[in-house]
């Protein structure tokens, strides 16, 4: 698994689209945040754990 992040513009504002992707390029979870910080990364990992029961 690896984490992928990119900047997208929506209505003139910049947002970070963060995705967790497995070895077969299947998107496991994604989150759209206005900031790229520790809180955003933690939120993505918490969502992964809630959905899958563990971090793949």
Secondary structure, DSSP 8 states (H G I E B T S, - for coil): -EEEEEEEEETTEEEEEEEEE-TT--EEEEEEES--SHHHHHHHHHHHHHHHSS--
